[in-house]
Structure formats: structure tokens, C-alpha cells
Amino acid sequence: MKATIISIILTALLIGWAVALSNGGSASDSVFPANNVSIIDGKQIIKIHAKGGYLPRRSIAKAGQPTLLRFDTNGTFDCSALVRIPSLNISQFLSLSGTTDIDIGSPQVATLYGTCGMGMYPFEIDFQS
């Protein structure tokens, strides 16, 4: 009886720990945007690492500028190798290793939401004026 109770408590703790970790990394990845946006030759480039999800999960960029999403991969064989951005009707396979650029034009002020092919790993880009 005592062993059963201990097993139940340990199982509950492990499940809670797994749920806490399933948020995709540290709190800073999901709450605070990274410095992953640059302007090169008049194009705004937003760099996102794709493997087991997308990092950073949130980016802030300037609205109204020609923009490329640059996805970096390194042996990415999971569902994050397929990027979906429903509002732009984009469904794009990424290279397994290397970079893949997706031209999204000049977005207006809005938040752009994307996911992996299975919808498990989200990312967002907040376009501001």
C-alpha cells in the first residue's frame, strides 16, 4: 500500500515536470522576443531556428517593410521541418540542414501566427509601426 502511494506521488511529479518543460524552453523564449531581426540590402530578415519547435517563439519586426523569414535548420527531421502560416496560405518544407527563406512581402501592423506541420509548435511575429 505504501509503495503504491509513493509510486502515484512520483508519477504525478514526473507528469507535472513534463508539462512544465513542454512549453518549449525557458520563460524568456516564450515571453520576451529575441534580437533576431536585421535589415540587409533593404530587406528585413527575421531569423528563426527550426528543430523541435521554433526559436525564438516570438519576434518583433517593423510593419510595411519587405520581409524574409529565414529558417535555420540543422538535422531537422521532426514536424518543424514543415512551416505553416495559414493567414498567408503558406505551407513550406524546410531544408533538413541549412537555411530556407520565405518571402512574406511587406506585412502591415498585425501579429502573424505560424506552426509546424502538425500544429504542435507555434511561433508568432508581431509587426509594429
C-alpha positions as a Python dict, from the first residue, in 0.01 Angstrom:
ca = {
    (1, 'M'): (0, 0, 0),
    (2, 'K'): (279, 240, 97),
    (3, 'A'): (471, 160, -225),
    (4, 'T'): (160, 230, -435),
    (5, 'I'): (111, 573, -277),
    (6, 'I'): (477, 662, -332),
    (7, 'S'): (452, 547, -696),
    (8, 'I'): (144, 763, -752),
    (9, 'I'): (313, 1068, -600),
    (10, 'L'): (628, 1020, -808),
    (11, 'T'): (422, 971, -1124),
    (12, 'A'): (228, 1293, -1056),
    (13, 'L'): (553, 1484, -1002),
    (14, 'L'): (703, 1348, -1324),
    (15, 'I'): (391, 1438, -1523),
    (16, 'G'): (392, 1789, -1377),
    (17, 'W'): (759, 1829, -1461),
    (18, 'A'): (700, 1707, -1819),
    (19, 'V'): (410, 1952, -1866),
    (20, 'A'): (622, 2240, -1737),
    (21, 'L'): (901, 2155, -1980),
    (22, 'S'): (667, 2113, -2275),
    (23, 'N'): (629, 2492, -2301),
    (24, 'G'): (927, 2488, -2538),
    (25, 'G'): (1213, 2603, -2320),
    (26, 'S'): (1276, 2880, -2078),
    (27, 'A'): (1030, 3155, -1999),
    (28, 'S'): (1245, 3405, -2186),
    (29, 'D'): (1196, 3211, -2512),
    (30, 'S'): (820, 3239, -2500),
    (31, 'V'): (766, 3575, -2329),
    (32, 'F'): (1047, 3805, -2442),
    (33, 'P'): (1131, 3844, -2809),
    (34, 'A'): (1490, 3790, -2917),
    (35, 'N'): (1711, 4020, -3120),
    (36, 'N'): (1670, 3814, -3438),
    (37, 'V'): (1559, 4084, -3684),
    (38, 'S'): (1802, 4267, -3914),
    (39, 'I'): (1788, 4480, -4229),
    (40, 'I'): (2012, 4368, -4516),
    (41, 'D'): (2001, 4538, -4857),
    (42, 'G'): (1666, 4698, -4776),
    (43, 'K'): (1502, 4370, -4671),
    (44, 'Q'): (1400, 4288, -4318),
    (45, 'I'): (1524, 3940, -4227),
    (46, 'I'): (1373, 3751, -3936),
    (47, 'K'): (1590, 3455, -3834),
    (48, 'I'): (1417, 3159, -3672),
    (49, 'H'): (1580, 2831, -3570),
    (50, 'A'): (1367, 2526, -3652),
    (51, 'K'): (1426, 2198, -3471),
    (52, 'G'): (1192, 2053, -3213),
    (53, 'G'): (998, 2379, -3239),
    (54, 'Y'): (1087, 2735, -3332),
    (55, 'L'): (1321, 2971, -3151),
    (56, 'P'): (1252, 3240, -3078),
    (57, 'R'): (885, 3168, -3039),
    (58, 'R'): (804, 3541, -3056),
    (59, 'S'): (967, 3807, -3270),
    (60, 'I'): (901, 4178, -3312),
    (61, 'A'): (953, 4335, -3653),
    (62, 'K'): (870, 4656, -3840),
    (63, 'A'): (548, 4666, -4042),
    (64, 'G'): (544, 4784, -4403),
    (65, 'Q'): (894, 4660, -4491),
    (66, 'P'): (984, 4389, -4743),
    (67, 'T'): (1039, 4087, -4518),
    (68, 'L'): (1203, 3747, -4541),
    (69, 'L'): (1159, 3474, -4285),
    (70, 'R'): (1491, 3289, -4268),
    (71, 'F'): (1458, 2946, -4111),
    (72, 'D'): (1783, 2783, -3999),
    (73, 'T'): (1785, 2404, -3966),
    (74, 'N'): (2044, 2150, -3860),
    (75, 'G'): (1932, 1791, -3896),
    (76, 'T'): (1567, 1885, -3857),
    (77, 'F'): (1362, 1569, -3915),
    (78, 'D'): (1060, 1647, -3695),
    (79, 'C'): (736, 1825, -3781),
    (80, 'S'): (904, 2167, -3752),
    (81, 'A'): (1058, 2092, -4093),
    (82, 'L'): (720, 2195, -4238),
    (83, 'V'): (622, 2558, -4171),
    (84, 'R'): (259, 2661, -4196),
    (85, 'I'): (135, 3021, -4193),
    (86, 'P'): (-238, 2989, -4261),
    (87, 'S'): (-314, 3362, -4295),
    (88, 'L'): (-67, 3385, -4586),
    (89, 'N'): (-160, 3044, -4729),
    (90, 'I'): (200, 2926, -4678),
    (91, 'S'): (291, 2562, -4630),
    (92, 'Q'): (664, 2523, -4691),
    (93, 'F'): (905, 2235, -4633),
    (94, 'L'): (1241, 2349, -4496),
    (95, 'S'): (1577, 2204, -4593),
    (96, 'L'): (1689, 1939, -4343),
    (97, 'S'): (2009, 2136, -4280),
    (98, 'G'): (2084, 2489, -4391),
    (99, 'T'): (1860, 2789, -4448),
    (100, 'T'): (1527, 2838, -4619),
    (101, 'D'): (1398, 3187, -4697),
    (102, 'I'): (1028, 3260, -4725),
    (103, 'D'): (935, 3599, -4872),
    (104, 'I'): (623, 3731, -4699),
    (105, 'G'): (606, 4068, -4874),
    (106, 'S'): (555, 4383, -4668),
    (107, 'P'): (324, 4289, -4378),
    (108, 'Q'): (103, 4553, -4222),
    (109, 'V'): (61, 4609, -3847),
    (110, 'A'): (-61, 4271, -3716),
    (111, 'T'): (55, 3956, -3547),
    (112, 'L'): (149, 3674, -3781),
    (113, 'Y'): (99, 3324, -3644),
    (114, 'G'): (272, 3012, -3770),
    (115, 'T'): (309, 2650, -3668),
    (116, 'C'): (481, 2329, -3761),
    (117, 'G'): (311, 2083, -3994),
    (118, 'M'): (127, 1915, -3707),
    (119, 'G'): (30, 2237, -3528),
    (120, 'M'): (230, 2140, -3217),
    (121, 'Y'): (498, 2411, -3226),
    (122, 'P'): (372, 2769, -3263),
    (123, 'F'): (560, 3089, -3335),
    (124, 'E'): (448, 3447, -3382),
    (125, 'I'): (582, 3766, -3531),
    (126, 'D'): (442, 4094, -3407),
    (127, 'F'): (465, 4354, -3685),
    (128, 'Q'): (460, 4704, -3534),
    (129, 'S'): (465, 5053, -3684),
}
